[in-house]
Amino acid sequence: MSMSVGSSSAKDADPEPMMEMNMTPLIDVLLVLIIMLIITIPKQNHSVNLNMPTGTPPPLTDVKPVVVTIDVDFDGTILWDGEVIPDRAALEAKMNAVAAMADQPEVHLRPNKLVEYKVVAGVMASAQRIGVTKIGMVGNEQFQ
């Protein structure tokens, strides 16, 4: 007594090949790969490193800080507190005097919006190379 599965006419015929692929192992492998990828990706942090002051802040005083204004005119003329600077050597000599002070004055750089960028970049590069630390751009609202 044997048990017959299927029709009696299929006894002599070859069995039909299975046309569908088993997707379960493929899905399992893909899930494992995705989880490993998520674990191994480094954490992205979009931060900007700033050098923040440490210690206690200095006491507030009524003394206004000394301010040096450097204007760069549309034709590249450099003015130091309203006085025309004839060349780069004279500008660097004045910046050396500022950098040599124990308490450096604030240097406000005010470029004209029509001046070439290389002139302003040259002034900032000279200030950085010489060691002027308190420099800032003034009048940025004209560029908006």
C-alpha positions in Angstrom: 0.0 0.0 0.0 1.7 3.1 -1.2 0.4 6.5 -1.0 0.1 8.4 -4.3 0.5 12.1 -4.4 -0.7 13.9 -7.5 -2.5 12.5 -10.5 -2.1 9.0 -11.7 -1.1 10.2 -15.1 1.9 12.1 -13.6 3.6 8.8 -12.5 5.4 8.3 -15.7 6.1 12.0 -16.5 9.1 13.9 -15.1 8.3 16.3 -12.3 7.9 20.0 -13.1 10.8 22.2 -12.1 10.0 24.8 -9.6 9.9 28.2 -11.4 9.9 30.5 -8.3 13.1 31.2 -6.4 13.0 31.1 -2.6 13.5 34.8 -1.6 13.7 34.3 2.2 17.5 33.6 2.3 18.2 36.5 0.0 16.1 38.9 2.1 17.8 37.7 5.3 21.3 38.3 3.8 20.3 41.8 2.6 18.9 42.7 6.0 22.1 41.6 7.7 24.2 43.6 5.3 22.1 46.7 5.8 22.4 46.4 9.6 26.2 46.0 9.3 26.4 49.1 7.1 24.4 51.2 9.5 26.6 50.1 12.4 29.9 50.7 10.6 29.0 54.2 9.2 30.8 56.8 11.3 28.7 59.4 13.1 28.5 62.6 11.0 28.7 65.7 13.1 28.5 69.0 11.4 30.2 71.3 13.9 32.5 74.2 13.7 35.4 74.4 16.1 35.7 77.7 17.9 38.4 78.9 20.2 36.3 80.1 23.1 37.8 82.2 25.9 38.4 80.4 29.2 38.5 81.7 32.7 36.6 84.6 34.1 35.8 87.5 31.9 37.6 90.8 32.5 35.6 93.4 34.6 33.5 95.8 32.6 34.9 99.3 32.5 33.7 102.6 31.1 36.9 103.0 29.0 36.1 102.6 25.4 38.5 100.4 23.4 41.0 102.0 21.1 39.8 101.5 17.5 41.9 101.8 14.3 40.0 102.1 11.1 41.4 100.9 7.8 39.4 102.0 4.8 40.0 100.5 1.4 38.7 102.9 -1.3 37.2 101.7 -4.7 40.6 102.3 -6.5 42.6 100.3 -3.9 43.8 103.3 -1.9 44.3 102.3 1.8 43.5 104.8 4.5 44.6 104.4 8.1 42.3 106.4 10.4 41.7 108.8 7.4 45.4 109.1 6.5 46.4 107.8 3.1 49.0 104.9 3.2 51.3 105.2 0.2 52.4 101.6 -0.1 52.3 98.1 1.5 55.5 98.6 3.5 54.0 101.7 5.3 50.8 99.7 6.1 52.9 96.8 7.5 54.9 99.2 9.6 51.8 100.5 11.2 50.4 97.0 11.7 53.7 96.0 13.4 53.2 98.9 15.8 49.7 97.6 16.6 50.9 94.0 17.0 53.6 95.1 19.4 51.2 96.6 21.9 50.4 94.5 24.9 46.7 95.3 24.6 46.1 95.5 20.9 43.5 98.0 19.7 40.6 96.8 17.6 41.2 97.1 13.8 38.1 97.7 11.8 38.6 97.0 8.1 36.0 98.8 6.0 36.3 98.0 2.2 34.4 99.7 -0.5 32.1 97.4 -2.4 33.7 98.3 -5.7 37.3 97.5 -4.7 39.0 94.3 -6.0 39.0 91.5 -3.5 42.8 90.9 -3.8 43.5 94.3 -2.2 41.3 93.5 0.8 42.7 90.0 1.0 46.2 91.4 1.0 45.4 93.7 3.9 43.9 90.8 5.9 46.9 88.5 5.0 49.3 91.2 6.2 47.5 91.5 9.5 47.4 87.8 10.0 51.1 87.4 9.1 52.2 90.2 11.4 50.1 89.0 14.4 47.2 91.5 14.6 44.5 89.5 16.4 41.6 91.9 16.9 40.6 92.6 13.3 37.0 92.7 12.0 35.1 93.7 8.9 32.9 96.7 9.2 30.1 97.8 6.8 29.1 94.4 5.5 25.5 95.7 5.0 26.6 97.3 1.7 27.3 93.9 0.2 23.8 92.5 0.7 
